[in-house]
Structures are given as structure tokens and as C-alpha cells.
């Protein structure tokens, strides 16, 4: 018995070594006095709004919900529906998928057999070359949409080439660019990707004036900002398209817009995109799924159904900051597409909060505990 008790005491002391020392987060000279009364659990639960924030984050984590894909509800739940579901799987994978692959391959054949000669032989005739390349990019994007049996309805006037104008849209997947590009050859601002997507970015999409950046490179921000200003001043450049959220969101919410697109001193044209999830969820969770697998998921679904609204162009007001302008445009897009606004920075998806922020929270929490103990 004595040896068992000794082990329990030693293990308890080892656990206590892992506990944080509250006095480490208090100002110098502070100490914890012995409590003068009986301390109850409800006293500790009432010590600080910090615990309220933590409990709220556990119960309703609105940040994580922005980047979660919603799995479809199973409907083949009885003996009558299961055979129909099996027939649907056979049709989608054995009939529609091969036909869609053939359609996409045929589109690539036409595109490459035309794009390569045009890009190589018309180097001295930039205006004609850009016009043909613009049509070809729109064509291959149309083949991509056809490979998903895309049903896309566009509302509002079609975008046109004008100087000092930028288009901004909410972002759900890389296919947002394809859906918009089949109607108008935009020059898009996009994260540089590896693999075959990166190859397309550095070859084909360069021809329509797209601008790439690396999210992990701080110096890329200055380079991109300079390229943006130069692009919007050009009279013959393709319309500039920016996804100011900076990351893919699951088409139920909108996160904070980056202010860079709203500091260019030009007209901002909002675009609202809403996907119908009855057949497939178009959200691309890049942390769990490659873009190739995402495309295969779309090509093996029944259809991709989407609504696109070209909203009224907006200009910054005299008494308005760039951040306020961005929020006003986000309000328009959220309202039109039926999306919920959340006060989160999408880049937190890729990086941890600052250590200084965590230390301030820890110190505030420790001071609250000290104040409650001293009252007792």
C-alpha cells in the first residue's frame, strides 16, 4: 500500500509540473494570497470574459464553419431507394464521366492545335494575337463547364474592357474563375499553384494578363500591388478580376475582404456567385483535396448549378476609407448571393495568430483569477 501511495504522489507531482504558473503572467511584484473563503466552481467560471469567449468558440465556431464542406445527406436509406441510387452511380461513372472526359479532351485538342501556332507565329501582331488568345481561353473554359454539365445563369450586363475598372467576387473554388472566364476573358489575381495547374498559369493564362503571387512571400505583395496599378490603367488590357477574400470559403459565408482591390482609385464592379448544392458541393477544400480530385468530383456528379450576378459598379465615397468601401461591397455581394457575413480574416486559415495576442489573453486571464482569489 505504501509503495502504491508513493507512486500516486509522484505521478501527481509530475502532473503538477505541467500546469502553467499563473504568477508568470502577472506584473512583477504581484502574488497570490491565500483565499479567505471557500472557493466554488461557479466563482471560477465567472472570473473573466475570456472563459465566455472560449465557451462560445467551442459551442459556435463561426471561423471553422466557413471552411467546412457539408457532406450530402444519404437518401438511399431503404430497400426501395437503394436500387435507384445504384443505377445513378452506374450512369454517372460509366456513362456521363467517359462522355465528359471525351468532351474535355476534344476541347483541349482544338485549343492547343490553335493556341500554339497563334502564340508562336503572331508575336509581332500583339493586338490580333491577344484577341485570338482571349477567344481561345473563353472557349476552353466553356469546355470545362460542359465537362461538369454546368448549368450557369448570368444576370446583369456582361463585363467590358474599360480602363480604371476592377471586378471583385466571392470565392468558393478555383472553378469560380472558369465559370466567369467562359463569358469574359478576365485577367485574374491568383495564388501560384504547383503541378499541372501551375504549368497552365505560367503558359496559357499568362497570355490574358493574369498575375500570380505566393502567399508566403511578403515581397510579392509590393510587386503585385504595382502590377495591379499598371494593369488597371491600360486601355486594352483584359478586365481585372480579384477574389478579395484571399481563400476559398464554402459558399455559405463571406470573410473579410482585403483592401488592396479597393485602394486602386478605380471603379469596383461586384460579382456575386452562388452554387446550388442539390447535385454537388462546389467548395474546394484545398487542405484535404487536390484540385485534380476536386475536378473528378465535379465530373462524376450530375451537374454543377450556379447563379452569377453582375452588380452595379461602385466608387469610393469622399468620406469613406478603403476598409469601409470593401465592407460596403461585401454587403452587396453577401445580400445578393444569400451569404452570411463573418468578421474573420481568411488568411488565419493558413497561419497561427500572433504570439503577442496569445500572451495578452493569458495575462488577462491570470489577472482575473488573481482578482477573484483575493476577493475570497
N, C-alpha and C positions, 0 to 999 in steps of 0.2 A: 504493500500500500504506500509506503513512504517513497519508494522509487517511482511509482506512478504519479504521486503528487508532485515529486520533484520535476518529472517530465512536463507535467501540465504547467507548472510555474515557469519553467524555462521557455516553453513554447509561447506562453502568454507574454513573457518579456520580449521575445523575438517579434511578436506581432506588434507590440507597442513601439518598437523601434521604427516600424514602417509608418506609424501615424505622423502626420505633419505637426510641427511645433507651432502653435498659434502665435507665440511670442516672437517668432521670426518675422512675422508680417506686421508687427506693431511698431510704433515710433520708439526711438531709443529712450530708455528710462521707464517705460511702461511695464507693468507686471500684472499678473492675475492674482487677485486676493481670494482668500478662502470664502466661499459663499456662506451667507449668514442665514439662509433659509433652505428649505427643501426645494430642489430643482426638479421640475416636472418636464415631461416631454413636450407638452404644449408650450412651455416657455421657450424652449429651443426652437420650435417650429415658427415662433413669432418674432424671431430675432432680427430678421432682415428681409428686405425685398429681394435679396439675392436668391433665397430659397424659393420665393414665389416665382422668380424668373426661371429657375431650374425646373420646378414642377411644371410650369407652363410649357417649357420646351419639351419635356417628356410627354405630356398629355397631348399637345398640339404643336408638333414640329413643322411649322409652315415652310421652313427653308428646305428640309429634306423632301417634303412633298412636291416641291417644284421640279425635282429631278427624278421622280419615281415613275416608271412606266406602269400603267394599270393593266394587269393580266385580264384577258377576256373571261367572262363568266361561262363556265361549262353549261351547255344546254343539252348534251346527249345523255340525259340522266335516266332514261328508261328504255325499255326494250323496243318501243315504237320509234323513238328518235335516233337511237344508235345506228341503225342501218342507213338512215338518211345522212348522218354525219360521215359514215364510211364512204358513201357514194360521193359526198362533197370532197373528201380528201383525195379520192381517185381522180376526180375531174380536175381539181386544182393542180395536183402534182404530175399526173400522167397525160393530161390534155392541154390545160392552159399554160403550164410552165414551159413545156417544149415549144409551143407556138410563140410564146413571148420571147424565149431565147432566140428563136429564128428571126423574129421581128427586130430585136435589138442588134443581132449580128448583121442583118441586111442593112440596117441604118448605119452601122459603123463602116460597112463596105462602101456604101455610097459616099459617106462623109470623108473617109480617108483617101479614096480614089480621086476626090475633087479638091480637098483641102491641101494636100501635099503639093500638087502641081501649082495651085494658085499661090500658095505661100512661097514657093521657090522661084516661080517664073515672073511674078508681078512685083518684085521688090522695088522697082523704080516707079511704080504707079501706086502710091500709097492709098490714095482716095478710093480707087477701084478695088484694090486688094482688101481694104478694110470693109468695104461694103459687101463683097462676096463672102468674106470670112464671117461677118456678122450674120448673114443669112444662113450659112452653114452651121454655126453654133446654135442658132434657134432651131434648125432642123434636127440636129442630133438630140437636143433636149426634148423635142416633140416625140422622137422615137423612144427615149427613156420613159416619158409619161405613158406612151402607148404600151410599153412593156409591163406596166403595172395595171393596165386597163384604167388609166386615170380619168376620173370624171371631175373636171375643174371648171367652175363657173367664175367668170371675171365680171366685176361690177365697177362701173366708172370709166372715165376716159383712159385710153391706152397711153402709157408714158411716151414722151417725145424727147428728142435731143435738143437740149437748150443749155446755154451756159448758166453758171451760178445756180445750180439746182442739184439737190441730192435726195434720194429716196431712202426711207428707213422702214424696216418691217420687223415684226416679232419673229422669233427664231425657234423652230421646233426640230428641224433636221437639216442636213445638207441638201435634201431634196427641195427645200424652200427655194433655193437658188435655181434648180432645174425647172420648177413649176413657174417661176417668174420669168426665167430666161427664154422659155419657149414662145413667149409673147413679145418680149423686148430683150435685145442683147445688152444686158447691164454689164458694167464693169464693177465687180464686187470686191469688197474688202473681206479677206478670209484668212483664217489660220492656215499656215503651211502644214500640209499633211504628208506622211511618208507613203511609200508604196506606189501603186498604180495611180492613186488619186493625186499624189504629188507630181507624178510624171505628166498627167493631164494639166495640172496647174502651171507647170513650167514650160509647157509647149503650146497646147491649143488655147487655153484660157488667157495666156499672155497676149494673144492676138486681139482680144477685145478690151485690153487695158486693165485687167484685174490686178489688184495689189495684194501681196501676201505679207504676212508678218509672223513672227514667232512669239508666242505669249510669254515665254520665259526670258526673252531678251529685252532688257529695258531700253537699249539704244534704238530698237526697232520702232518705238513709239514716236520718236522725233522724226525718223525717216518717213514713216507712214503719214504723219501729220503734214510734212512738207509735200509729199506726193498728192495727198488729198487736196490741198490748196491749189496746186498746179493743175490738177485734173478738172476741178470744177470751173476753172477759168477758161478752159478750152472750148471753142465753139463747135468743133467737130468730134469731140470725144463722146463715147457712149455714156448714157446716163449712169450716174454713180449710185450703187446700192450698198447700204450699210445695215448690218444687224446690230443695233446698239446695245443689246443685252450682253453680247460677247460670248454667249454659250447657248447650248440647246436647252430649252425649257419644255415641259411636257404638254404644252398647248392647253393647259388649264389655268396657268398663271402667267404674269409678266413680272420679271425682276427689274431692278433699276437700269435705266438707260445710261450708257456712258455719254458724257457731254461733248466728246470730240466732234461728233457729227453736227452738233448744234453751235459750234464756235467758228464755222466756216464763212459766216456772213453771207449766207445764200438762202434761197427758198428751200424749205424742207417739205417733201411730199410723203405723207404717211401711207403705209400699206398694211392692211390687216389680213392675216392668214388664219383660217380656222379649218381644221380637219375633222371630218366625221368619222368617229371610231367604230361605226357599226360593222365594218369589214376588217379593218386593221388599224392598229395604233401606229401612226406615222412618227412618233417620237423616237429619236435616235439617242440611246444612252451609250455614249462613246466609251465609257469606262467598262462596260460589260459586253459590248458588242462592236465588232469591226464594221466599217461601212459596207464591206462586201457582204457580210451576213445580213446586214440591215436591208440591202437591196434584194437579197434572196428571199427575205421575209416578205417584202412587198410584192415580189414577182410570184410568190406562191399563195398570195391572198386572192380574194375575189376581186377586189377593186380598191383604189385609193380615191376617196371622195373628198373634195376640197372646195372651199369658198375663198375668193380673193377680192378684197375691196380696195380700190384706189381712192383714197380720201382726199379731201380738199387741201391744197397746198397751204402751208403755214409759214409766216415770217415772225421773227423775234420782235416783241413789243418794246417800246422805248424804255419802260421801267422794269424789264424782265431780264433776269440772269440766264446764262446758258443752262444751268441746272433746272431752273423753273420752266424754261422753254422745253427741255427734254421731258419733264414731268407732264406738261400740258399735252404734248404729242403722245406720250404713253397713255394718258387718259383717253384720248380719242381712239387709239388702237384697241385698248382693253374694252372699251364700251362697245365698239363696233363688232369685235370678234367674240364678245361674251367671256372675257378672261378676267380673273381676279388679280388685283394688284397686291404685291407684297413688297415690303421695304428692305429687300436684300440685294447685296451686290453679288452678281452671278460668278465673279472671279473667286469668291470664297469656296466654290466647288473645287478649285484647283489648288488652293493654298490654305494654310492654317492661319487663324487670327494672330495678330501681333502678340508677342510675349509681354509687352508692356500693358496691353489690355488685360491679359490674364492676371498679371501682378496687381493691377489696380483692383480687380474684382476680389482677389484673395485678401488684400489688405482691408478692403471694405467689410468683407465677411468676418475677418478676425476682430476688427474693432467692434462690430455688432455683438459678437459673442462676449467680448470683454465687458461691454456696457451692460449686458444682461446679467452676467455673473456678478458684477459689482452691485447691481440692484438687489441681488439676493443675499 
